[in-house]
Amino acid sequence: MSTSRQSLSRRSFGRLAAGVAGAAGLGALGACASPRGKPSASTPLRIMAINHVWAQAIRRRTEEFEERIGRRVSITMLTGDQLASSYNVKLNASGTDVDVMMVRALQEQLVFAHNGWLADLTDRVEQDRDFAWGDFQPAPRNASVTAGKVLSVPVVTERPTLYYRKDLVEDLGGPPRTLDALMDASLELTDRGKNFFGYVGRGQRNGAVSQWSSFLYSHGGDFLVDGRSAIATPQALAAYKFYGKLLAKAGPPGATNMNLEQAMPIFAQGKAAFYIDADAIYSSFLDPKISTVRGKVGFAPFPAGPAGARPHNIPSWSLGISKFSRLRDESWEFIRWASSPRMVAAIQADGIPGARASAWNDPKTLAAFPPELAETMRLNAERGIGYDRPKVLQVSRARDIIGRPLVAGILGEPVEPVVRDANAEFADFLVRDNRHREN
């Protein structure tokens, strides 16, 4: 880690520690006394966010919003782990010092809903015609609903993109349009003697599950069917075997230890022909400081499997309102402003993909992306499924179970017995997870 990043980490840790200390005091007030009336006009609207390009873009524009509501806006940006820890401390203490929360609808919203930490936004989004809730893409919009209640509004979306080497696929008729064609091309282009691989992708047990989900859906499978484990169905088994073979036969050594941070540089440094991962990382391959394939990289939609092309299209980050906020109306006004058609279009024009259909249908908002990528993102969004992991309380534990057969396949081990064991473990997990949800 560089000195500058170490300093940033210390500063972030200091902010987190200060926030935890503040939560202890304010939380006691929130728990013991009913917060009557609104805070004084000098009290800022407090927003907690991940240190993400979207949050940075919004912070640059907050002066406009402050003038609108006549109240200062304070945005605290933390790393993912720091943000999760801070939420846990503050909200467990019913702290009133958090108003707007940047959350992951697919990772923690179900837990937050179970704990009663998020305000219900259903009436606000549905009754505000100008807000145009129906303009949000169906997949991320549906992911915002828990137990029939809208608990968040999506602001950043993500889909898988097939990154490929344009100079290597010319003789193959272009990028593969099916998973079978991807397999064939990856095997053909692999040259281990030259340390070149046909395919690179995530293979780490927990981290690979979200990217594998699109392979699962495109084989006709899913994580759950009617609330029960579906990871041992013939479709899921075929998806496990396919992904395992792809990385085992065409991938780099040590693939089972690779997450985004390890896989992405292999493609960026010109050591792989194909790579499927989040479209949000595309700029890494256009940056000459990172990439040696600038000018050679192409972008294509997720290839079709036996069930067609069924990639995920997820809200990677959303905005919610703390149940303990004393500025709920102002918090809603912030969300309404930050996720308005005008703001989504402006931020998407800066290269940050939003969740509104109107923005995706506006050529001006797509001009920031390479044309081939813009069309890829649009098609993947149309075809997309709104989740890339099972909808459970203990998401990380579920991903760990589901990822076991992926590792077995990549290591060249028989997949069927591992799938049977994982399915039994996942079924038992779901019983316990549902029990916790009901308590």
N, C-alpha and C positions, 0 to 999 in steps of 0.2 A: 504494500500500500504506500502511495506517495505521501510526502509530508503534508501537502495541501489537503489530501483526503483524510489523513489522520486528524488534522485540525478541524475539518468539517465534522468528523465523527464526534470529537470531543465537544464541539459546540452543540451538536444535535443532542448528545447525551445530557449536556447541561440544561438544555431547554426541556428535555423530557423530565429530568429530575425536578426542575422547578415546577413543571406542570403537575407532577405527582404530588409535590408538597402542597400546591395550591388546591388540588382536588381534595386532599384530606380535610382542609379547612372548609372549603365551599361545599364539599359533599355533606359534611355534618349539618350545615345550614339547610341544604336541600332535603335531607332526610328528616330533620326534626321540625322544620317550620315550613308551612305552606307559602310558596313564593307569591305573595299578593301584589298585584300591580306590576308595572314594568320598571326595570332599572332606570336610573337617571339617563338623561340624554348624553352624558359623558361616557357611559358604559358602551364599549364597542360591541359590534356584532362579531362573535368569535367563531372562526372557521378553522377546523382541523383538516389537514389534507396531506396526501402523499407528496413527496418531492418529485413531481412529474411535470412534463412539459405543459400539460393542460393547466395545472394549478399555477404554474409560472405565467402562462398567457393570461389567465384570469386576473392574477394579482396586478399585472401591468395595467389592467383596465378598471380597477376598482374605484378610482377617483370618480368616474362617471356614476357609479352606483351610489357612492357616498353622498354625492350631491343630490341624488334622487330621494334618498330616505333621510338625509340630515343626520346621519350617524356614522361614526368611524367604523371601518372594517379592519379586523385583525386576523390575518391568515398565518397560521403556524404550519410549516411544512416539515414533515419528518420522514424517515425511512419507513419501509413497510413494517418491520419488526417494532420500531419505536411507536408507530401509530397504533398498532394493535395493543401494545402494552399500556399505552396511555389511555386508550378507550377502556380497557379492562379496569384500570384503577379509577378513573373518573366516573364512569357510568355505574360501576358497582357501588360507588359511594353516593349515587344520585346527584352528582355534581352539576351545578347550574352554570358552570363556566365553559360549556361547550354548546354551541347553537347549531351550526351546520356541520355535518359530518361527511367526509369523503369515504365511501365504503365500497367493498367488493360484493356485489349482489349475490355472486355465486359462491363466495367463500365464507362470509361471516354474517350475511343478512339473516339467515335462518336462526342462528344463535342469538343475534341481537333481538330479533322478533320474539323468540322464546323467552328472553330475559326482560322483555318489555321496555327496551331502550330506544326504540324508534317510534316517532309520531306517525299516525295514519294520515297519508296524503291523498287518500282516495277522493274525497269531496273536492279538494282543491284542484287536482289535475283534471277531474271529469267535468267540473262546473265552470271552469275558466275557458271560455271559447277562444280567447286570444292566445292562450297557451298551446292549444291544439295538441292535446295528448295523442290523438289519433295519427299525428304526423310522425311519431316515433316508430321506427321499424318494429314489426311484430315480435321478432325474437328477443331483442333487448327489452322491449316493453313488457313482455310476459315474464321475463326474468326479474322484473321489479316488483312482482306481486308475490306475497307470502300469505297463505291462509285467506285468500280473497281480498287482501288489503294492499294497496300501493304504498310501499314503504321507502321507495327511493326513485330517483329519476336518473336515467343513464346519461353520462356525459362523454365517455370515451368508449369506443367499441374496437373489437379486434377479431380478426379472422385468420385462418392459416393460408399462406401463399406458397406456391411451388416456385422457389428460386432455382434458376437453371443457368447453365453456361451456354449462351447463344452460339458460341463458336464450336461447341461440341455436338450440338443437336441438328446442325444443318443437314448432315447426311442421314439423319433419322426421321426426317420429315417434320421437324419442329418439336416443341416440348410434348411430352406424353399427355394424352387426354384421358387415359384410363390407368387404373392402378396396375393392371397386368403389363401395360406398355412401360410404366415406370419401372417395374421390376426387371423387365427384359433389358431396357436401356441401362439401368444401373449396373446389372451384372456384366453387360457387354463392355462398359466403359471402365470398370474396375481394373486397376493395374497395381497390385500390391507391391510388386517389385520396384515400382517407381513412386511408391507411397502416395498413390492417387486412388480415390475411392468414388464409386458410382453414386453413393448416397451417404449423407450424414444427417443425423437427427437426434433428438433427445432419447436416451436409453436408461437414464437414472430412474430407479423404481417408482418413486413418488412423482417426480417432475415430468415423466414422460406421459402420464395418463391424459393430461389435457390435450396434448397434440395427437395422441393415439385415438382420442374420441372420434375424430373425423374419419379415421380408418374404420372404426367400429360402426358408426352410423352408415357409412358407405357400403359396408358389408351387410346392412340390414339389421344390425344389432343395436343394443342399448345397455345401459348400466342396470336399469330397473324396468320391470314390467309389472304393473299393478302393485307396486310397492315391494316387490320381491326381487331377489337377485336374478339377473339375466346374463351373468358373465360366463355361464357354462352352456349357453345355447349354441347350436351349430354355427350360427352367424358370428357370435362372439369368438368362438374357437377358431374360425377361419381368419378373423381379424388378428387374433393373437399370433397365429402361425405366419400370416403374411408379414406382419411388422417384424417379428423375430427373424424371419428369413432375410428380409430386406437389409437389416443391419448386420446380421451374422455373415452374410455372403458378400455384401457390397459396402459395408460400413467400416469405419476405422477401428483399430484395436482400442480396447477400453471403453467401448460404447456404453456399457452399463453404468459408467461413472459420469456420463455426460448429461448435463442440463443445458439450458440456453447459453450460459457463459462459456461452456467448453465446446459446444457444437458449432456455434456461429463463426468463431474465428477460423475453423477449418475450411468452411466455404469461402470466407472472406479472403483467405490467403491462397486461394486457387487450388486447393487439395481435394475438392469434391465436385462432381458434376451436378448433383441435385441436392436440394435441402428444403424441407417443409417446416415452416415455423411461422410465428406471428407476423402479420403484415406491418406491424408497428416498427419493426427493426430494419425496414428496407433501407433507410438512409445510411446504415452502417456499411452497406455494400457500395455506396456512392461516394464515400469519404476516402480520399486518397491517403489519409493518415492511417486508416485502418485496413482498407481493402486494396488488393492487387487485381481484382476482377472488375473494377470500374470500367464501364464501356462494354463489358462482356456478359454482364448479368441480365437475365430476362425474368419476367414475372408471368405466372400462369395460374389459372384457377385450380382448385383442388381437383385431382383426377377422379373420374367416375369409377366406382366399384360395382359389384353385382347389384346393388340397390340404387345405383346412380351416384352423382356427386352430391354428398351431404356433409359439407363442412360445418363447423360451429361458427356462429356469429354472436359474440357475447358482449355484454357490457363489462369491460374490464374495470371501470370505475364509475361510481354513481354518487349522487348527493342525497342525503337524508337529513332529517331534523331530529335532534335529541329530544326524547320525551320529557327531559327535565329543563329544557330551554325556557327562559322567561321572555324570549323574543321570537316567538314562533311566527307571528305575522311577518316580521322583518326577515326571518329566516326563509320563509316561503317566497318573499319578494326577491331575495337573493337567488334562490334556485330558479325562480321564474325568469329572472334577468339572465343568469348565467347559462341557462339551457333554452333560451328563446330562439326562435328561428333565425333572427338576425345575428345573435351571438354565435350560434352553432355554425352558421355559414361563414362568419368571419374567422373563427378559429380553425375550421376545416380548411379554409383557403390558405392557412398557414401550415398545412400538412398534418393536422391532428384530427383523425377520423372521429366524427360524431355519430349520433344515433338517429338523427332526423332524416326521413325519406326525402324531404324537400331539399336538403343539402346535397344528398347523393344524386339528385336529379338536376342539379344546377351545375352547368359546365364550369362556371367561375370557381366553385368550391373545389373542383377536381383538378384545376390547373396546377396546383402545387405538387401533384404527384406525377411521376412518369406516366404517359398515356396508357401504356400496357398494364401498369400496376393499377391505375384508376379503374380500368375496365375489369380487371381481375377482382378487385375489392367489391365492385358493384355486383358482379355475378355471384361471388361468394356470399354477399349479404342477402341477395334474393333467395338463394338456396339454403341459407344458414339455419341451424338449430341453435336455440338460445341458451345452451349450457354445454360445458366441456368437462364436466365432472358430475358425480352423482349428487342429487339434492338431499343431503343429510346434514345433521347437526355437526358431527365430527368429520369434516371433509378430509382433513389431512390423514386421519387414520384409515378412512375408506380408500383413499388413493394408494396408500401403502399396501393394502390388501390386493387391490385390483392390479397393481403394478408387478406383483410377484410373477405371474405367467409371462409378462413382457420380458423380464430379466431371463427367465428360463429359455425362452425362444431365441433371444439374442446370443445366449451362451451355447446354443445348439443342443440343448437338452430336450427330452420329450416334454411337450407342452400339456398333453391331456391330463396326466396325473396331477400336475401343479394346478391346472384349472379346476379340477375336481376339489382339491383341498382349499383353494382360494374361494371357490363358490360356497363351500360349507362354512368357511370362516366369515365370509361376507353375509351370508344368510343369518348367522348367529349375531353378527354385528348389528344388522338391521333390526333385529328384535330388541336389542338393548338400546339402540339409537332411538327407536320409536317410543320405547318406555320412558327414556329421558325427556323426549319431546312432550309427552303427555303429562309429565309431573310438573 
